[in-house]
Amino acid sequence: MSLSRARSPRTSRRSTSGRAVLLTAITLASALTLSACGDSGSGGKPAGAAGGNYVTGPSGISTVAKADRVDAPKLDGETVEGKTLDTTTLKGKVVVLNVWGSWCPPCRAEAPYFAKVSKDLADGGKDVAFVGINTRDNSKQNAAAFEQNFGIAYPSLYDPDGKLMLRFPKGTLNAQSIPSTIVLDKQGKIAARTLVAVNEEQLRSMIDPLLAEQ
């Protein structure tokens, strides 16, 4: 009997299925790489465009009118320092959520502004709480070193798998890249977002209007 045999239909189907799974995995990995650690650009929708009850300005900062805001999800867990944190306990304050990774160059670029603005507002007695969401860092040591190097005094939830970001409702101003910054109003509702690194002026422009709200 000849050693050379034609592939059976079942073998062919298994081979085709295996290639499909592999291609799907490669596609998902590529998409994740493209969305992670974005450097610049407007992000979200074009300037002045409305959709999902929000508007994105030329700086890439998206905002939601007070009447159209939705509740932010509960973000809780262990911090980089090993403590526990639940963002729902921060209602009554403007909450600034910054998604970052120690491996991300734009995150390093914006970190000094977060350190400065958070300290200035704390020293001024403003009702603002900063919370980091550290993601895709393989160890807390790398994240802790980042915080120390840049003088980040506020806590960061340790979220290596990015599960916390998935809690944001679809169609809202959710975190879609690293870095991302989301600001909640005093009622714990999603009010503003940017998907790129920010400077001090941009960061304050997201916070100050919410502090002034009655």
C-alpha positions as CSV (number, residue, x, y, z in Angstrom):
1,M,0.0,0.0,0.0
2,S,1.4,3.4,-0.9
3,L,2.7,5.5,1.9
4,S,1.4,8.6,0.1
5,R,-2.3,9.1,0.9
6,A,-4.6,11.9,0.2
7,R,-5.9,14.0,3.1
8,S,-9.3,13.0,4.3
9,P,-12.0,15.8,4.4
10,R,-11.9,15.6,8.2
11,T,-8.1,16.2,8.3
12,S,-8.5,19.1,5.9
13,R,-11.2,20.6,8.0
14,R,-9.1,20.4,11.2
15,S,-6.2,22.1,9.4
16,T,-8.4,24.9,8.1
17,S,-9.9,25.4,11.5
18,G,-6.5,25.6,13.1
19,R,-5.3,28.2,10.7
20,A,-8.5,30.3,11.3
21,V,-7.9,30.2,15.1
22,L,-4.3,31.2,14.6
23,L,-5.3,34.1,12.3
24,T,-7.9,35.3,14.7
25,A,-5.4,35.3,17.6
26,I,-2.9,37.3,15.5
27,T,-5.6,39.8,14.5
28,L,-6.6,40.4,18.1
29,A,-3.0,40.8,19.2
30,S,-2.4,43.3,16.5
31,A,-5.5,45.3,17.4
32,L,-4.4,45.3,21.1
33,T,-0.9,46.6,20.1
34,L,-2.4,49.4,18.0
35,S,-4.7,50.5,20.8
36,A,-2.1,50.4,23.5
37,C,0.1,53.3,24.4
38,G,-1.2,55.8,21.8
39,D,1.1,58.8,21.4
40,S,-1.0,61.5,19.9
41,G,-4.0,62.4,17.8
42,S,-7.6,63.6,18.6
43,G,-8.9,60.2,19.7
44,G,-12.6,59.4,19.8
45,K,-14.8,61.4,17.4
46,P,-13.8,64.3,15.2
47,A,-13.7,67.8,16.7
48,G,-17.2,69.0,17.3
49,A,-18.8,65.7,16.5
50,A,-21.6,64.5,18.7
51,G,-22.4,60.8,19.4
52,G,-23.1,58.7,22.4
53,N,-24.2,62.0,24.1
54,Y,-20.6,63.4,24.0
55,V,-18.7,66.0,22.0
56,T,-14.9,65.8,21.2
57,G,-13.0,69.0,20.9
58,P,-9.9,69.8,18.8
59,S,-7.6,68.8,21.7
60,G,-9.1,65.3,21.7
61,I,-10.9,65.9,25.0
62,S,-14.5,64.6,25.0
63,T,-17.1,66.0,27.3
64,V,-20.7,65.2,28.3
65,A,-23.4,67.7,29.2
66,K,-24.4,67.3,32.8
67,A,-27.9,66.1,31.9
68,D,-26.6,63.3,29.7
69,R,-24.0,61.8,32.0
70,V,-24.2,58.1,33.1
71,D,-22.9,56.5,36.2
72,A,-19.3,55.3,36.2
73,P,-18.8,51.6,37.1
74,K,-17.5,50.5,40.5
75,L,-13.7,50.2,40.2
76,D,-12.3,48.4,43.2
77,G,-9.4,46.1,44.1
78,E,-5.9,46.1,45.3
79,T,-3.6,49.0,44.8
80,V,0.1,48.9,43.7
81,E,0.9,49.5,47.4
82,G,-1.1,46.5,48.5
83,K,-4.1,48.4,50.0
84,T,-7.7,48.2,48.9
85,L,-9.6,50.9,47.1
86,D,-13.2,51.4,45.9
87,T,-13.9,54.4,43.8
88,T,-17.6,54.5,44.7
89,T,-16.5,55.8,48.1
90,L,-15.2,59.0,46.5
91,K,-18.6,60.4,45.5
92,G,-18.8,64.1,46.5
93,K,-15.5,64.7,44.8
94,V,-14.4,65.1,41.3
95,V,-12.5,61.9,40.5
96,V,-9.6,61.8,37.9
97,L,-8.9,58.3,36.6
98,N,-5.7,57.8,34.7
99,V,-5.0,54.5,33.0
100,W,-1.2,54.0,32.7
101,G,1.6,51.5,32.4
102,S,5.3,51.9,33.5
103,W,6.3,50.6,30.0
104,C,4.4,53.3,28.1
105,P,6.4,56.3,26.9
106,P,3.4,58.7,26.7
107,C,2.5,57.7,30.2
108,R,5.9,58.7,31.3
109,A,5.6,62.0,29.4
110,E,2.3,63.0,31.2
111,A,3.2,61.7,34.7
112,P,4.9,64.9,35.9
113,Y,1.7,66.9,35.1
114,F,-0.4,64.4,37.0
115,A,2.0,64.6,40.0
116,K,2.0,68.5,39.9
117,V,-1.8,69.0,39.4
118,S,-2.8,66.4,42.0
119,K,-0.5,68.0,44.6
120,D,-1.6,71.6,43.7
121,L,-5.3,70.7,44.1
122,A,-4.7,68.7,47.3
123,D,-2.7,71.6,48.8
124,G,-5.5,74.0,47.8
125,G,-8.1,71.9,49.6
126,K,-10.1,71.1,46.4
127,D,-12.6,68.3,46.3
128,V,-10.6,66.2,43.8
129,A,-9.4,62.6,44.1
130,F,-6.8,61.1,41.7
131,V,-6.8,57.4,41.1
132,G,-4.5,55.6,38.7
133,I,-5.3,52.3,37.0
134,N,-2.0,50.5,36.4
135,T,-2.4,48.0,33.6
136,R,-0.3,45.4,31.7
137,D,2.6,45.7,34.1
138,N,3.9,42.2,35.0
139,S,4.9,43.2,38.5
140,K,3.9,45.7,41.1
141,Q,7.6,46.5,41.6
142,N,7.8,48.2,38.1
143,A,4.6,50.2,38.8
144,A,5.8,51.2,42.3
145,A,9.1,52.4,40.8
146,F,7.3,54.5,38.3
147,E,5.2,56.2,41.0
148,Q,8.3,56.9,43.0
149,N,10.3,58.2,40.1
150,F,7.6,60.7,39.1
151,G,6.4,61.6,42.6
152,I,2.9,60.1,42.2
153,A,1.4,60.3,45.7
154,Y,-2.1,59.1,44.9
155,P,-3.1,55.4,44.8
156,S,-3.3,53.3,41.7
157,L,-5.4,50.1,41.3
158,Y,-3.3,47.2,40.0
159,D,-5.0,45.8,37.0
160,P,-2.5,43.9,34.9
161,D,-5.1,42.2,32.7
162,G,-7.1,45.4,32.0
163,K,-10.3,43.9,33.5
164,L,-11.3,47.1,35.2
165,M,-11.5,49.0,31.9
166,L,-14.0,46.5,30.7
167,R,-16.5,47.5,33.4
168,F,-17.2,50.8,31.6
169,P,-20.6,50.6,29.7
170,K,-20.3,50.4,25.9
171,G,-21.2,53.6,24.2
172,T,-19.9,55.7,27.0
173,L,-16.6,57.6,27.4
174,N,-14.6,54.5,28.3
175,A,-10.9,53.8,28.3
176,Q,-9.9,52.5,24.9
177,S,-6.1,53.1,24.9
178,I,-3.1,53.5,27.2
179,P,-2.9,56.2,28.4
180,S,-6.5,57.3,28.9
181,T,-7.9,59.8,31.4
182,I,-11.5,59.8,32.5
183,V,-12.9,62.4,34.9
184,L,-16.0,61.8,37.0
185,D,-18.2,64.6,38.3
186,K,-19.1,64.9,42.0
187,Q,-22.1,62.5,41.5
188,G,-19.8,59.8,40.2
189,K,-20.9,60.2,36.6
190,I,-18.6,60.1,33.6
191,A,-18.1,63.7,32.4
192,A,-14.9,63.9,30.3
193,R,-12.3,61.7,28.7
194,T,-9.1,61.8,26.6
195,L,-7.4,58.9,24.9
196,V,-3.9,60.5,24.6
197,A,-1.3,61.9,27.0
198,V,-2.2,65.3,28.4
199,N,-0.2,68.3,29.6
200,E,-1.0,70.5,32.7
201,E,-3.3,72.9,30.8
202,Q,-5.4,70.1,29.3
203,L,-5.7,68.2,32.6
204,R,-6.9,71.3,34.4
205,S,-9.4,72.0,31.6
206,M,-11.0,68.7,32.3
207,I,-11.2,69.2,36.1
208,D,-11.9,72.9,36.6
209,P,-15.4,73.0,35.0
210,L,-16.5,70.1,37.2
211,L,-15.3,71.8,40.3
212,A,-17.3,74.8,39.4
213,E,-20.6,72.9,39.0
214,Q,-23.3,73.2,41.6
